[in-house]
Amino acid sequence: MTLMMNRVILIGRLTADPELRYTNSGTAVASFTLAVDRARKNQQGERGTDFVNIVVWQKQAETCAQYLHKGRMAGVDGRLQIRSYENSEGRKVRVAEVVAEHVRFLDKGERVNSPSGQSDGGEKRTSSAVTPMPTRYNDDPFADDIPSNLDDDPFADSYSA
């Protein structure tokens, strides 16, 4: 028997607010892009960044759309999916994305001022008030144990160029 594995774990920041849609059957699906810094520095001493497309389904999609916003740090555990489609020019396009099974909110978000989250100009307005972690994590005894050094790499000295 051959054992195969398809598991992706990422930690990064959202590049934009999640986009929430619903399928024809009413299933929620959210998509967003996570900016993930590379572990190694390039020859100029800078770290590259990968921009990874994330897809989240069902109730978790609605929760992500409600609580995650541009700039928030999130952890994603899921599987890599490669799909293809034909574009309007008739060319086959391949897309790589991570289908999230679990999404963790790794920093405290800001509370939206208005019920709709929209200002008169259509942009999201936020205040400096902090929104508590989503209640769906109340059963997790470690939900508030967010390390303060998530940007620190304990192995940086062992592989830096």
Summary of the structure (lengths in Angstrom):
residues: 161
radius of gyration: 18.1
end to end distance: 40.9
largest distance: 60.3
contacts: 362
relative contact order: 0.18
helix: 11%
strand: 47%
